[in-house]
Amino acid sequence: MAWKAMDVQEQRVRFVVAASRREKPLTLLCAEFGIWRPTGSLWIKRYDESGLAGISERRRRPHPRPHRHPGNGKSV
């Protein structure tokens, strides 16, 4: 099977559209898109809650820790 060049956003939109049609079981659909079932469920949940903005790429960097002192990195 040849790999197609497709960005993440496009893949997520196609997956969510296919899942909303319910033509195939979620497990089979996830296998076709090459994603884990929990990931597919998460994308569907986020889409249901927030639409296209919900399935957009999110930052992966950890959130800042508000209780850490910026000077020495130790907890206050």
PDB file of N, CA, C and O in Angstrom, chain B, residues numbered from 101:
ATOM      1  N   MET B 101       0.844  -1.173   0.000  1.00  0.00           N
ATOM      2  CA  MET B 101       0.000   0.000   0.000  1.00  0.00           C
ATOM      3  C   MET B 101       0.887   1.234   0.000  1.00  0.00           C
ATOM      4  O   MET B 101       1.769   1.361   0.849  1.00  0.00           O
ATOM      5  N   ALA B 102       0.670   2.126  -0.922  1.00  0.00           N
ATOM      6  CA  ALA B 102       1.459   3.358  -0.999  1.00  0.00           C
ATOM      7  C   ALA B 102       0.908   4.392  -0.021  1.00  0.00           C
ATOM      8  O   ALA B 102      -0.303   4.522   0.157  1.00  0.00           O
ATOM      9  N   TRP B 103       1.823   5.118   0.602  1.00  0.00           N
ATOM     10  CA  TRP B 103       1.428   6.163   1.540  1.00  0.00           C
ATOM     11  C   TRP B 103       1.080   7.417   0.769  1.00  0.00           C
ATOM     12  O   TRP B 103       1.773   7.778  -0.182  1.00  0.00           O
ATOM     13  N   LYS B 104       0.022   8.078   1.167  1.00  0.00           N
ATOM     14  CA  LYS B 104      -0.385   9.329   0.543  1.00  0.00           C
ATOM     15  C   LYS B 104       0.053  10.480   1.440  1.00  0.00           C
ATOM     16  O   LYS B 104      -0.010  10.391   2.666  1.00  0.00           O
ATOM     17  N   ALA B 105       0.493  11.550   0.814  1.00  0.00           N
ATOM     18  CA  ALA B 105       0.847  12.740   1.573  1.00  0.00           C
ATOM     19  C   ALA B 105      -0.444  13.455   1.963  1.00  0.00           C
ATOM     20  O   ALA B 105      -1.211  13.886   1.103  1.00  0.00           O
ATOM     21  N   MET B 106      -0.673  13.574   3.278  1.00  0.00           N
ATOM     22  CA  MET B 106      -1.890  14.202   3.764  1.00  0.00           C
ATOM     23  C   MET B 106      -1.559  14.854   5.102  1.00  0.00           C
ATOM     24  O   MET B 106      -0.926  14.234   5.957  1.00  0.00           O
ATOM     25  N   ASP B 107      -1.978  16.084   5.282  1.00  0.00           N
ATOM     26  CA  ASP B 107      -1.679  16.720   6.557  1.00  0.00           C
ATOM     27  C   ASP B 107      -2.611  16.183   7.638  1.00  0.00           C
ATOM     28  O   ASP B 107      -3.630  15.558   7.347  1.00  0.00           O
ATOM     29  N   VAL B 108      -2.248  16.433   8.865  1.00  0.00           N
ATOM     30  CA  VAL B 108      -2.971  15.892  10.015  1.00  0.00           C
ATOM     31  C   VAL B 108      -4.407  16.394  10.042  1.00  0.00           C
ATOM     32  O   VAL B 108      -5.332  15.620  10.284  1.00  0.00           O
ATOM     33  N   GLN B 109      -4.596  17.676   9.797  1.00  0.00           N
ATOM     34  CA  GLN B 109      -5.940  18.257   9.840  1.00  0.00           C
ATOM     35  C   GLN B 109      -6.850  17.590   8.817  1.00  0.00           C
ATOM     36  O   GLN B 109      -7.994  17.258   9.126  1.00  0.00           O
ATOM     37  N   GLU B 110      -6.351  17.394   7.610  1.00  0.00           N
ATOM     38  CA  GLU B 110      -7.150  16.764   6.559  1.00  0.00           C
ATOM     39  C   GLU B 110      -7.513  15.329   6.944  1.00  0.00           C
ATOM     40  O   GLU B 110      -8.641  14.889   6.722  1.00  0.00           O
ATOM     41  N   GLN B 111      -6.558  14.606   7.520  1.00  0.00           N
ATOM     42  CA  GLN B 111      -6.824  13.234   7.946  1.00  0.00           C
ATOM     43  C   GLN B 111      -7.914  13.205   9.015  1.00  0.00           C
ATOM     44  O   GLN B 111      -8.814  12.366   8.972  1.00  0.00           O
ATOM     45  N   ARG B 112      -7.826  14.118   9.965  1.00  0.00           N
ATOM     46  CA  ARG B 112      -8.824  14.144  11.033  1.00  0.00           C
ATOM     47  C   ARG B 112     -10.212  14.480  10.508  1.00  0.00           C
ATOM     48  O   ARG B 112     -11.201  13.885  10.938  1.00  0.00           O
ATOM     49  N   VAL B 113     -10.291  15.421   9.592  1.00  0.00           N
ATOM     50  CA  VAL B 113     -11.592  15.793   9.021  1.00  0.00           C
ATOM     51  C   VAL B 113     -12.186  14.613   8.265  1.00  0.00           C
ATOM     52  O   VAL B 113     -13.367  14.302   8.423  1.00  0.00           O
ATOM     53  N   ARG B 114     -11.375  13.959   7.450  1.00  0.00           N
ATOM     54  CA  ARG B 114     -11.876  12.795   6.701  1.00  0.00           C
ATOM     55  C   ARG B 114     -12.326  11.681   7.637  1.00  0.00           C
ATOM     56  O   ARG B 114     -13.338  11.026   7.388  1.00  0.00           O
ATOM     57  N   PHE B 115     -11.576  11.466   8.712  1.00  0.00           N
ATOM     58  CA  PHE B 115     -11.940  10.431   9.673  1.00  0.00           C
ATOM     59  C   PHE B 115     -13.277  10.755  10.333  1.00  0.00           C
ATOM     60  O   PHE B 115     -14.156   9.897  10.411  1.00  0.00           O
ATOM     61  N   VAL B 116     -13.431  11.979  10.801  1.00  0.00           N
ATOM     62  CA  VAL B 116     -14.654  12.372  11.503  1.00  0.00           C
ATOM     63  C   VAL B 116     -15.864  12.298  10.578  1.00  0.00           C
ATOM     64  O   VAL B 116     -16.940  11.871  10.997  1.00  0.00           O
ATOM     65  N   VAL B 117     -15.697  12.708   9.330  1.00  0.00           N
ATOM     66  CA  VAL B 117     -16.797  12.618   8.362  1.00  0.00           C
ATOM     67  C   VAL B 117     -17.170  11.155   8.139  1.00  0.00           C
ATOM     68  O   VAL B 117     -18.351  10.807   8.138  1.00  0.00           O
ATOM     69  N   ALA B 118     -16.175  10.304   7.951  1.00  0.00           N
ATOM     70  CA  ALA B 118     -16.440   8.874   7.745  1.00  0.00           C
ATOM     71  C   ALA B 118     -17.096   8.258   8.977  1.00  0.00           C
ATOM     72  O   ALA B 118     -17.994   7.425   8.854  1.00  0.00           O
ATOM     73  N   ALA B 119     -16.651   8.664  10.161  1.00  0.00           N
ATOM     74  CA  ALA B 119     -17.227   8.115  11.389  1.00  0.00           C
ATOM     75  C   ALA B 119     -18.670   8.579  11.576  1.00  0.00           C
ATOM     76  O   ALA B 119     -19.509   7.825  12.069  1.00  0.00           O
ATOM     77  N   SER B 120     -18.956   9.812  11.184  1.00  0.00           N
ATOM     78  CA  SER B 120     -20.319  10.327  11.351  1.00  0.00           C
ATOM     79  C   SER B 120     -21.311   9.623  10.428  1.00  0.00           C
ATOM     80  O   SER B 120     -22.503   9.566  10.730  1.00  0.00           O
ATOM     81  N   ARG B 121     -20.832   9.091   9.314  1.00  0.00           N
ATOM     82  CA  ARG B 121     -21.698   8.347   8.398  1.00  0.00           C
ATOM     83  C   ARG B 121     -22.047   6.960   8.924  1.00  0.00           C
ATOM     84  O   ARG B 121     -23.050   6.372   8.518  1.00  0.00           O
ATOM     85  N   ARG B 122     -21.221   6.439   9.827  1.00  0.00           N
ATOM     86  CA  ARG B 122     -21.433   5.135  10.468  1.00  0.00           C
ATOM     87  C   ARG B 122     -21.598   3.998   9.470  1.00  0.00           C
ATOM     88  O   ARG B 122     -22.386   3.075   9.679  1.00  0.00           O
ATOM     89  N   GLU B 123     -20.841   4.084   8.382  1.00  0.00           N
ATOM     90  CA  GLU B 123     -20.909   3.025   7.377  1.00  0.00           C
ATOM     91  C   GLU B 123     -20.074   1.811   7.775  1.00  0.00           C
ATOM     92  O   GLU B 123     -20.337   0.695   7.327  1.00  0.00           O
ATOM     93  N   LYS B 124     -19.065   2.038   8.621  1.00  0.00           N
ATOM     94  CA  LYS B 124     -18.185   0.965   9.066  1.00  0.00           C
ATOM     95  C   LYS B 124     -18.026   1.041  10.576  1.00  0.00           C
ATOM     96  O   LYS B 124     -18.197   2.106  11.168  1.00  0.00           O
ATOM     97  N   PRO B 125     -17.698  -0.088  11.203  1.00  0.00           N
ATOM     98  CA  PRO B 125     -17.426  -0.055  12.636  1.00  0.00           C
ATOM     99  C   PRO B 125     -16.202   0.829  12.935  1.00  0.00           C
ATOM    100  O   PRO B 125     -15.288   0.933  12.117  1.00  0.00           O
ATOM    101  N   LEU B 126     -16.200   1.450  14.098  1.00  0.00           N
ATOM    102  CA  LEU B 126     -15.128   2.363  14.469  1.00  0.00           C
ATOM    103  C   LEU B 126     -13.768   1.670  14.453  1.00  0.00           C
ATOM    104  O   LEU B 126     -12.778   2.266  14.027  1.00  0.00           O
ATOM    105  N   THR B 127     -13.707   0.444  14.903  1.00  0.00           N
ATOM    106  CA  THR B 127     -12.445  -0.291  14.927  1.00  0.00           C
ATOM    107  C   THR B 127     -11.869  -0.449  13.515  1.00  0.00           C
ATOM    108  O   THR B 127     -10.673  -0.249  13.303  1.00  0.00           O
ATOM    109  N   LEU B 128     -12.706  -0.801  12.575  1.00  0.00           N
ATOM    110  CA  LEU B 128     -12.266  -0.962  11.180  1.00  0.00           C
ATOM    111  C   LEU B 128     -11.848   0.380  10.580  1.00  0.00           C
ATOM    112  O   LEU B 128     -10.848   0.464   9.867  1.00  0.00           O
ATOM    113  N   LEU B 129     -12.609   1.413  10.871  1.00  0.00           N
ATOM    114  CA  LEU B 129     -12.301   2.744  10.367  1.00  0.00           C
ATOM    115  C   LEU B 129     -10.964   3.245  10.910  1.00  0.00           C
ATOM    116  O   LEU B 129     -10.170   3.826  10.169  1.00  0.00           O
ATOM    117  N   CYS B 130     -10.717   3.026  12.181  1.00  0.00           N
ATOM    118  CA  CYS B 130      -9.437   3.425  12.781  1.00  0.00           C
ATOM    119  C   CYS B 130      -8.280   2.668  12.132  1.00  0.00           C
ATOM    120  O   CYS B 130      -7.220   3.243  11.885  1.00  0.00           O
ATOM    121  N   ALA B 131      -8.481   1.395  11.859  1.00  0.00           N
ATOM    122  CA  ALA B 131      -7.433   0.609  11.207  1.00  0.00           C
ATOM    123  C   ALA B 131      -7.136   1.147   9.808  1.00  0.00           C
ATOM    124  O   ALA B 131      -5.977   1.189   9.396  1.00  0.00           O
ATOM    125  N   GLU B 132      -8.162   1.553   9.081  1.00  0.00           N
ATOM    126  CA  GLU B 132      -7.964   2.109   7.741  1.00  0.00           C
ATOM    127  C   GLU B 132      -7.178   3.424   7.779  1.00  0.00           C
ATOM    128  O   GLU B 132      -6.382   3.702   6.882  1.00  0.00           O
ATOM    129  N   PHE B 133      -7.404   4.223   8.811  1.00  0.00           N
ATOM    130  CA  PHE B 133      -6.717   5.504   8.928  1.00  0.00           C
ATOM    131  C   PHE B 133      -5.385   5.376   9.655  1.00  0.00           C
ATOM    132  O   PHE B 133      -4.633   6.346   9.752  1.00  0.00           O
ATOM    133  N   GLY B 134      -5.093   4.188  10.163  1.00  0.00           N
ATOM    134  CA  GLY B 134      -3.819   3.959  10.824  1.00  0.00           C
ATOM    135  C   GLY B 134      -3.700   4.648  12.174  1.00  0.00           C
ATOM    136  O   GLY B 134      -2.622   5.110  12.550  1.00  0.00           O
ATOM    137  N   ILE B 135      -4.821   4.717  12.910  1.00  0.00           N
ATOM    138  CA  ILE B 135      -4.806   5.345  14.231  1.00  0.00           C
ATOM    139  C   ILE B 135      -5.344   4.359  15.260  1.00  0.00           C
ATOM    140  O   ILE B 135      -6.037   3.402  14.914  1.00  0.00           O
ATOM    141  N   TRP B 136      -5.024   4.597  16.510  1.00  0.00           N
ATOM    142  CA  TRP B 136      -5.538   3.769  17.595  1.00  0.00           C
ATOM    143  C   TRP B 136      -7.003   4.099  17.811  1.00  0.00           C
ATOM    144  O   TRP B 136      -7.433   5.224  17.553  1.00  0.00           O
ATOM    145  N   ARG B 137      -7.769   3.131  18.280  1.00  0.00           N
ATOM    146  CA  ARG B 137      -9.201   3.347  18.518  1.00  0.00           C
ATOM    147  C   ARG B 137      -9.439   4.457  19.546  1.00  0.00           C
ATOM    148  O   ARG B 137     -10.325   5.285  19.336  1.00  0.00           O
ATOM    149  N   PRO B 138      -8.677   4.506  20.659  1.00  0.00           N
ATOM    150  CA  PRO B 138      -8.884   5.615  21.605  1.00  0.00           C
ATOM    151  C   PRO B 138      -8.645   6.993  20.970  1.00  0.00           C
ATOM    152  O   PRO B 138      -9.305   7.971  21.321  1.00  0.00           O
ATOM    153  N   THR B 139      -7.700   7.052  20.038  1.00  0.00           N
ATOM    154  CA  THR B 139      -7.443   8.318  19.336  1.00  0.00           C
ATOM    155  C   THR B 139      -8.641   8.685  18.475  1.00  0.00           C
ATOM    156  O   THR B 139      -9.058   9.843  18.453  1.00  0.00           O
ATOM    157  N   GLY B 140      -9.194   7.718  17.772  1.00  0.00           N
ATOM    158  CA  GLY B 140     -10.384   7.964  16.954  1.00  0.00           C
ATOM    159  C   GLY B 140     -11.558   8.428  17.799  1.00  0.00           C
ATOM    160  O   GLY B 140     -12.282   9.348  17.417  1.00  0.00           O
ATOM    161  N   SER B 141     -11.745   7.797  18.934  1.00  0.00           N
ATOM    162  CA  SER B 141     -12.831   8.195  19.833  1.00  0.00           C
ATOM    163  C   SER B 141     -12.615   9.615  20.351  1.00  0.00           C
ATOM    164  O   SER B 141     -13.564  10.388  20.482  1.00  0.00           O
ATOM    165  N   LEU B 142     -11.368   9.949  20.641  1.00  0.00           N
ATOM    166  CA  LEU B 142     -11.039  11.291  21.120  1.00  0.00           C
ATOM    167  C   LEU B 142     -11.334  12.337  20.050  1.00  0.00           C
ATOM    168  O   LEU B 142     -11.899  13.388  20.354  1.00  0.00           O
ATOM    169  N   TRP B 143     -10.960  12.063  18.812  1.00  0.00           N
ATOM    170  CA  TRP B 143     -11.227  13.001  17.721  1.00  0.00           C
ATOM    171  C   TRP B 143     -12.730  13.213  17.542  1.00  0.00           C
ATOM    172  O   TRP B 143     -13.181  14.340  17.338  1.00  0.00           O
ATOM    173  N   ILE B 144     -13.498  12.136  17.620  1.00  0.00           N
ATOM    174  CA  ILE B 144     -14.952  12.240  17.477  1.00  0.00           C
ATOM    175  C   ILE B 144     -15.537  13.067  18.617  1.00  0.00           C
ATOM    176  O   ILE B 144     -16.390  13.926  18.391  1.00  0.00           O
ATOM    177  N   LYS B 145     -15.085  12.812  19.828  1.00  0.00           N
ATOM    178  CA  LYS B 145     -15.570  13.554  20.998  1.00  0.00           C
ATOM    179  C   LYS B 145     -15.250  15.037  20.863  1.00  0.00           C
ATOM    180  O   LYS B 145     -16.112  15.884  21.094  1.00  0.00           O
ATOM    181  N   ARG B 146     -14.008  15.355  20.488  1.00  0.00           N
ATOM    182  CA  ARG B 146     -13.613  16.756  20.341  1.00  0.00           C
ATOM    183  C   ARG B 146     -14.392  17.439  19.228  1.00  0.00           C
ATOM    184  O   ARG B 146     -14.753  18.609  19.350  1.00  0.00           O
ATOM    185  N   TYR B 147     -14.653  16.721  18.147  1.00  0.00           N
ATOM    186  CA  TYR B 147     -15.425  17.289  17.044  1.00  0.00           C
ATOM    187  C   TYR B 147     -16.863  17.566  17.482  1.00  0.00           C
ATOM    188  O   TYR B 147     -17.423  18.613  17.156  1.00  0.00           O
ATOM    189  N   ASP B 148     -17.452  16.638  18.214  1.00  0.00           N
ATOM    190  CA  ASP B 148     -18.820  16.827  18.697  1.00  0.00           C
ATOM    191  C   ASP B 148     -18.917  18.037  19.630  1.00  0.00           C
ATOM    192  O   ASP B 148     -19.918  18.754  19.626  1.00  0.00           O
ATOM    193  N   GLU B 149     -17.870  18.257  20.427  1.00  0.00           N
ATOM    194  CA  GLU B 149     -17.882  19.356  21.400  1.00  0.00           C
ATOM    195  C   GLU B 149     -17.561  20.708  20.773  1.00  0.00           C
ATOM    196  O   GLU B 149     -18.167  21.716  21.137  1.00  0.00           O
ATOM    197  N   SER B 150     -16.607  20.743  19.824  1.00  0.00           N
ATOM    198  CA  SER B 150     -16.096  22.030  19.340  1.00  0.00           C
ATOM    199  C   SER B 150     -16.046  22.183  17.825  1.00  0.00           C
ATOM    200  O   SER B 150     -15.556  23.201  17.336  1.00  0.00           O
ATOM    201  N   GLY B 151     -16.526  21.229  17.084  1.00  0.00           N
ATOM    202  CA  GLY B 151     -16.477  21.332  15.628  1.00  0.00           C
ATOM    203  C   GLY B 151     -15.054  21.170  15.108  1.00  0.00           C
ATOM    204  O   GLY B 151     -14.245  20.462  15.708  1.00  0.00           O
ATOM    205  N   LEU B 152     -14.753  21.824  13.994  1.00  0.00           N
ATOM    206  CA  LEU B 152     -13.425  21.695  13.387  1.00  0.00           C
ATOM    207  C   LEU B 152     -12.319  22.204  14.297  1.00  0.00           C
ATOM    208  O   LEU B 152     -11.206  21.679  14.265  1.00  0.00           O
ATOM    209  N   ALA B 153     -12.602  23.209  15.099  1.00  0.00           N
ATOM    210  CA  ALA B 153     -11.584  23.727  16.025  1.00  0.00           C
ATOM    211  C   ALA B 153     -11.182  22.663  17.050  1.00  0.00           C
ATOM    212  O   ALA B 153     -10.055  22.675  17.544  1.00  0.00           O
ATOM    213  N   GLY B 154     -12.084  21.758  17.366  1.00  0.00           N
ATOM    214  CA  GLY B 154     -11.805  20.723  18.348  1.00  0.00           C
ATOM    215  C   GLY B 154     -10.821  19.665  17.877  1.00  0.00           C
ATOM    216  O   GLY B 154     -10.156  19.027  18.694  1.00  0.00           O
ATOM    217  N   ILE B 155     -10.722  19.474  16.560  1.00  0.00           N
ATOM    218  CA  ILE B 155      -9.818  18.445  16.054  1.00  0.00           C
ATOM    219  C   ILE B 155      -8.548  19.031  15.456  1.00  0.00           C
ATOM    220  O   ILE B 155      -7.768  18.317  14.825  1.00  0.00           O
ATOM    221  N   SER B 156      -8.339  20.320  15.651  1.00  0.00           N
ATOM    222  CA  SER B 156      -7.113  20.930  15.139  1.00  0.00           C
ATOM    223  C   SER B 156      -5.919  20.500  15.986  1.00  0.00           C
ATOM    224  O   SER B 156      -6.071  20.034  17.116  1.00  0.00           O
ATOM    225  N   GLU B 157      -4.746  20.665  15.421  1.00  0.00           N
ATOM    226  CA  GLU B 157      -3.509  20.280  16.105  1.00  0.00           C
ATOM    227  C   GLU B 157      -3.356  21.117  17.376  1.00  0.00           C
ATOM    228  O   GLU B 157      -3.557  22.331  17.360  1.00  0.00           O
ATOM    229  N   ARG B 158      -3.003  20.462  18.458  1.00  0.00           N
ATOM    230  CA  ARG B 158      -2.826  21.150  19.734  1.00  0.00           C
ATOM    231  C   ARG B 158      -1.359  21.195  20.104  1.00  0.00           C
ATOM    232  O   ARG B 158      -0.557  20.389  19.632  1.00  0.00           O
ATOM    233  N   ARG B 159      -1.019  22.147  20.954  1.00  0.00           N
ATOM    234  CA  ARG B 159       0.375  22.248  21.367  1.00  0.00           C
ATOM    235  C   ARG B 159       0.752  21.037  22.204  1.00  0.00           C
ATOM    236  O   ARG B 159      -0.079  20.505  22.940  1.00  0.00           O
ATOM    237  N   ARG B 160       1.966  20.611  22.098  1.00  0.00           N
ATOM    238  CA  ARG B 160       2.429  19.414  22.801  1.00  0.00           C
ATOM    239  C   ARG B 160       3.353  19.743  23.951  1.00  0.00           C
ATOM    240  O   ARG B 160       3.669  18.886  24.776  1.00  0.00           O
ATOM    241  N   ARG B 161       3.786  20.992  23.999  1.00  0.00           N
ATOM    242  CA  ARG B 161       4.675  21.403  25.071  1.00  0.00           C
ATOM    243  C   ARG B 161       3.902  21.430  26.383  1.00  0.00           C
ATOM    244  O   ARG B 161       2.743  21.847  26.399  1.00  0.00           O
ATOM    245  N   PRO B 162       4.503  21.003  27.466  1.00  0.00           N
ATOM    246  CA  PRO B 162       3.808  21.023  28.751  1.00  0.00           C
ATOM    247  C   PRO B 162       3.405  22.444  29.138  1.00  0.00           C
ATOM    248  O   PRO B 162       4.073  23.418  28.789  1.00  0.00           O
ATOM    249  N   HIS B 163       2.317  22.532  29.853  1.00  0.00           N
ATOM    250  CA  HIS B 163       1.862  23.828  30.337  1.00  0.00           C
ATOM    251  C   HIS B 163       2.821  24.328  31.417  1.00  0.00           C
ATOM    252  O   HIS B 163       3.414  23.524  32.136  1.00  0.00           O
ATOM    253  N   PRO B 164       2.977  25.645  31.537  1.00  0.00           N
ATOM    254  CA  PRO B 164       3.876  26.170  32.564  1.00  0.00           C
ATOM    255  C   PRO B 164       3.353  25.853  33.971  1.00  0.00           C
ATOM    256  O   PRO B 164       2.150  25.701  34.182  1.00  0.00           O
ATOM    257  N   ARG B 165       4.259  25.759  34.899  1.00  0.00           N
ATOM    258  CA  ARG B 165       3.885  25.474  36.279  1.00  0.00           C
ATOM    259  C   ARG B 165       3.808  26.787  37.043  1.00  0.00           C
ATOM    260  O   ARG B 165       4.839  27.422  37.267  1.00  0.00           O
ATOM    261  N   PRO B 166       2.629  27.206  37.444  1.00  0.00           N
ATOM    262  CA  PRO B 166       2.484  28.512  38.087  1.00  0.00           C
ATOM    263  C   PRO B 166       3.121  28.594  39.475  1.00  0.00           C
ATOM    264  O   PRO B 166       3.373  29.699  39.957  1.00  0.00           O
ATOM    265  N   HIS B 167       3.388  27.469  40.131  1.00  0.00           N
ATOM    266  CA  HIS B 167       3.932  27.491  41.489  1.00  0.00           C
ATOM    267  C   HIS B 167       5.439  27.398  41.530  1.00  0.00           C
ATOM    268  O   HIS B 167       6.021  27.233  42.602  1.00  0.00           O
ATOM    269  N   ARG B 168       6.075  27.501  40.391  1.00  0.00           N
ATOM    270  CA  ARG B 168       7.531  27.433  40.362  1.00  0.00           C
ATOM    271  C   ARG B 168       8.096  28.826  40.238  1.00  0.00           C
ATOM    272  O   ARG B 168       7.562  29.669  39.517  1.00  0.00           O
ATOM    273  N   HIS B 169       9.174  29.058  40.943  1.00  0.00           N
ATOM    274  CA  HIS B 169       9.833  30.345  40.915  1.00  0.00           C
ATOM    275  C   HIS B 169      10.654  30.421  39.633  1.00  0.00           C
ATOM    276  O   HIS B 169      11.426  29.503  39.354  1.00  0.00           O
ATOM    277  N   PRO B 170      10.511  31.495  38.837  1.00  0.00           N
ATOM    278  CA  PRO B 170      11.220  31.558  37.559  1.00  0.00           C
ATOM    279  C   PRO B 170      12.748  31.675  37.689  1.00  0.00           C
ATOM    280  O   PRO B 170      13.465  31.366  36.737  1.00  0.00           O
ATOM    281  N   GLY B 171      13.253  32.112  38.843  1.00  0.00           N
ATOM    282  CA  GLY B 171      14.685  32.327  38.986  1.00  0.00           C
ATOM    283  C   GLY B 171      15.483  31.057  39.174  1.00  0.00           C
ATOM    284  O   GLY B 171      16.487  30.860  38.489  1.00  0.00           O
ATOM    285  N   ASN B 172      15.069  30.186  40.084  1.00  0.00           N
ATOM    286  CA  ASN B 172      15.869  29.004  40.375  1.00  0.00           C
ATOM    287  C   ASN B 172      15.199  27.697  40.012  1.00  0.00           C
ATOM    288  O   ASN B 172      15.812  26.639  40.154  1.00  0.00           O
ATOM    289  N   GLY B 173      13.958  27.734  39.549  1.00  0.00           N
ATOM    290  CA  GLY B 173      13.287  26.512  39.119  1.00  0.00           C
ATOM    291  C   GLY B 173      12.793  25.631  40.242  1.00  0.00           C
ATOM    292  O   GLY B 173      12.306  24.529  39.989  1.00  0.00           O
ATOM    293  N   LYS B 174      12.906  26.093  41.496  1.00  0.00           N
ATOM    294  CA  LYS B 174      12.449  25.296  42.630  1.00  0.00           C
ATOM    295  C   LYS B 174      11.037  25.716  43.012  1.00  0.00           C
ATOM    296  O   LYS B 174      10.622  26.846  42.758  1.00  0.00           O
ATOM    297  N   SER B 175      10.310  24.799  43.621  1.00  0.00           N
ATOM    298  CA  SER B 175       8.954  25.109  44.078  1.00  0.00           C
ATOM    299  C   SER B 175       8.999  26.147  45.179  1.00  0.00           C
ATOM    300  O   SER B 175       9.950  26.227  45.956  1.00  0.00           O
ATOM    301  N   VAL B 176       7.943  26.938  45.222  1.00  0.00           N
ATOM    302  CA  VAL B 176       7.841  27.982  46.244  1.00  0.00           C
ATOM    303  C   VAL B 176       7.169  27.428  47.461  1.00  0.00           C
ATOM    304  O   VAL B 176       6.982  28.145  48.444  1.00  0.00           O
TER     305      VAL B 176
END
